[in-house]
Amino acid sequence: MDLPLNIKLLISIVVLLVLVLAWLIVRMLKAEKAKNEMQSRFIELENTTSTLKLQTLESRLNPHLFKNILNSIQSHAYQTYFAMDKLSNVLDYILYESQNRFVSPKEEIEFALNLIEINKIKISPLFSLSVKKKLDEADPLYEQKILAPLISIDLIENAFKHADLQSPDAFISIIIEFKDNFFSLTVSNKVSPKSAFLKEHSGIGTATLEQRLKIIYKSCFKLERYVEEDIYVAQLKINLLEHKNQMFTA
């Protein structure tokens, strides 16, 4: 006797989830091995205080990103196929590109867009999510290795984590810009009144981002975070041309 269609679908989803989790475990084990090898080489080649500090900060950052992504995948099994495609891109970026000291703005922006797509499975299709890009792809710096990898995580993750998802006028707005030699990321969202974020908007991700920016970009960046009534706004702006000139001078 054939099983009902809904039972077959449920069994397929369960099997798929098991395979996905097994695949993730294998990838993470390989990633851990690769990460350890890269860290050893990195320490040998970059024996400076600033570089060692950056390595420590990034090692704290990546596990939190993995945890948030996996929680998103597990909470909505029906979107697994689409999310896995984006997750694969994000994992490749974290495991390989983020091992480099710098990536291009193009690579970091593509990573940010994939990260947004993964986080979208947390919210209702009716939720107001606005993502805008203002990119000057003809800018010579657009494909140059000059932007710190994973610099977009904190602002994007915080928006999805602390946004008010229940209010009828809730929203998340993300604007990614690259023009006139500046990389800019502006994220705003309505904050839930139940969230402790209104009282204390800091944590590992926030502290890590600020420390990395100070170490890498020194005076070439501006990071603003503020709350107006129940709207939280975070804006990061980096002058990449000035940073490049400072690197050559040094």
C-alpha positions in Angstrom: 0.0 0.0 0.0 1.4 3.4 -1.0 2.0 5.9 1.7 0.1 9.2 1.5 1.9 12.0 -0.3 2.3 14.1 2.8 4.0 11.2 4.6 6.3 10.7 1.7 7.1 14.4 1.7 7.9 14.4 5.4 10.1 11.4 5.1 12.0 13.1 2.2 12.5 16.2 4.3 13.8 14.2 7.2 16.2 12.3 5.0 17.3 15.5 3.4 18.0 17.1 6.8 20.0 14.1 7.9 22.1 14.3 4.8 22.5 18.0 5.1 23.7 17.8 8.7 26.1 15.0 7.8 27.5 17.1 5.0 27.9 20.1 7.3 29.7 18.0 9.9 32.2 16.7 7.3 32.7 20.2 5.9 33.2 21.7 9.4 35.8 19.0 10.3 37.7 19.7 7.1 37.3 23.4 7.7 38.8 23.0 11.2 41.8 21.1 9.8 42.3 23.7 7.1 41.9 26.5 9.5 44.5 25.1 11.9 47.0 24.7 9.1 46.3 28.3 7.8 46.6 29.7 11.3 50.1 28.1 11.8 51.3 29.6 8.5 49.7 32.9 9.4 51.5 33.1 12.7 54.9 32.3 11.1 54.5 35.0 8.4 52.7 37.7 10.4 54.6 38.0 13.7 53.2 41.3 14.7 50.9 42.4 17.6 48.2 43.7 15.4 48.0 40.6 13.2 47.9 38.3 16.1 45.1 40.3 17.6 43.1 40.2 14.4 43.5 36.4 14.3 42.1 36.1 17.8 39.1 38.3 17.0 38.3 36.4 13.8 38.5 33.1 15.6 35.8 34.3 18.0 33.7 35.7 15.2 33.4 32.7 12.8 31.8 30.2 15.3 29.0 32.7 16.1 28.3 33.1 12.4 28.2 29.3 11.9 25.8 29.0 14.8 23.4 31.7 13.5 23.4 30.2 10.0 22.7 26.6 11.2 19.9 27.8 13.4 18.3 29.5 10.4 18.6 26.5 8.2 17.1 24.1 10.8 14.2 26.4 11.6 12.7 26.3 8.1 13.3 22.9 6.4 11.0 23.7 3.5 13.5 26.3 2.2 16.5 24.0 2.6 17.4 23.7 -1.1 17.6 27.4 -1.6 19.3 28.1 1.7 21.9 25.4 1.1 23.0 27.0 -2.1 23.5 30.3 -0.4 25.1 28.6 2.6 27.6 26.8 0.4 28.7 30.2 -1.0 29.0 31.6 2.5 31.0 28.6 3.8 33.4 28.8 0.8 34.0 32.5 1.5 34.5 31.9 5.2 36.8 28.9 4.8 38.9 30.2 1.9 38.6 33.9 1.2 38.4 35.0 4.8 41.8 33.4 5.4 43.3 36.2 3.2 44.2 39.5 4.9 42.1 41.4 2.3 39.4 40.7 -0.2 37.9 42.8 -3.0 34.8 44.9 -2.3 33.1 42.8 -5.0 33.7 39.6 -3.1 32.6 41.0 0.3 29.4 42.5 -1.2 28.5 39.1 -2.8 29.1 37.5 0.6 26.9 40.1 2.3 24.1 39.5 -0.2 24.3 35.7 0.3 24.2 36.2 4.1 21.0 38.3 3.7 19.4 35.6 1.6 20.1 33.0 4.3 18.7 35.3 7.0 15.5 35.9 5.0 14.3 32.4 5.9 13.8 33.7 9.5 11.1 36.2 8.4 7.7 36.0 6.8 7.4 36.7 3.1 5.2 39.7 4.1 7.9 41.2 6.2 9.3 44.5 4.9 12.9 43.8 3.9 14.5 46.4 1.7 18.0 45.7 0.1 19.5 48.3 -2.1 22.8 48.3 -3.9 24.6 51.4 -5.2 27.7 50.1 -6.9 30.2 51.8 -9.2 31.6 48.6 -10.7 33.9 50.6 -13.0 35.9 51.9 -9.9 39.4 50.5 -10.1 39.2 49.6 -6.4 36.1 47.5 -6.8 38.0 44.3 -7.6 41.2 45.1 -5.7 42.1 43.1 -2.5 41.7 46.0 -0.1 38.7 45.3 2.1 38.9 43.2 5.3 36.8 40.0 4.9 33.7 39.4 7.0 33.4 43.1 7.7 29.7 43.1 6.9 28.6 40.3 9.3 27.9 42.3 12.5 25.6 44.9 11.1 23.5 42.5 9.1 23.3 39.8 11.7 22.3 42.3 14.4 19.4 43.6 12.3 17.8 40.1 11.8 18.5 39.2 15.4 17.0 42.2 17.1 14.4 43.4 14.7 10.7 43.5 15.7 9.3 40.8 13.5 5.8 40.9 14.9 4.8 44.6 14.6 2.8 45.5 11.4 5.1 48.4 10.7 8.3 46.4 11.4 11.1 46.6 8.8 14.8 46.0 8.0 16.5 48.3 5.5 20.0 47.5 4.1 21.9 49.8 1.8 25.2 48.6 0.3 27.3 51.2 -1.5 30.6 51.3 -3.3 31.4 54.6 -5.0 33.9 57.4 -5.0 36.4 54.9 -3.4 34.2 54.4 -0.3 32.6 51.2 0.9 29.4 51.9 2.9 27.0 49.7 4.7 23.9 51.2 6.3 21.4 49.0 8.2 18.3 50.1 10.0 15.5 48.2 11.6 12.6 48.6 14.1 13.7 47.2 17.4 11.3 45.0 19.4 10.3 46.7 22.7 11.0 43.3 24.4 14.6 43.2 23.2 17.4 44.1 25.5 19.1 45.6 22.4 17.5 49.0 23.2 19.3 49.1 26.5 22.5 47.3 25.6 23.5 47.1 21.9 26.9 45.5 22.3 28.4 42.1 22.3 31.2 39.9 20.9 30.3 40.8 17.3 30.2 44.6 18.0 33.4 44.6 20.0 35.2 42.5 17.4 34.1 44.7 14.5 35.2 47.9 16.2 38.6 46.5 17.2 39.2 45.1 13.7 38.4 48.4 12.1 40.7 50.3 14.5 43.6 47.9 13.8 43.2 47.7 10.0 41.8 51.1 9.0 42.8 53.4 11.8 41.5 56.9 10.8 40.1 55.7 7.5 36.7 54.6 8.7 33.6 55.9 10.5 31.2 53.6 12.4 28.0 55.1 13.8 25.3 53.3 15.8 22.3 55.0 17.3 18.7 54.6 18.3 16.0 57.1 17.4 12.8 56.2 19.3 12.4 52.5 18.3 14.6 52.6 15.1 18.1 51.4 15.3 20.6 52.6 12.7 24.1 51.4 12.1 26.4 52.8 9.4 29.9 51.8 8.4 31.9 53.9 5.9 35.5 53.1 4.9 37.7 55.3 2.7 39.5 52.6 0.8 41.6 55.0 -1.3 43.0 56.7 1.8 43.7 53.4 3.4 45.5 52.2 0.3 47.6 55.4 0.2 48.5 54.9 3.9 49.5 51.3 3.2 51.9 52.4 0.4 53.3 55.1 2.7 53.9 52.7 5.5 
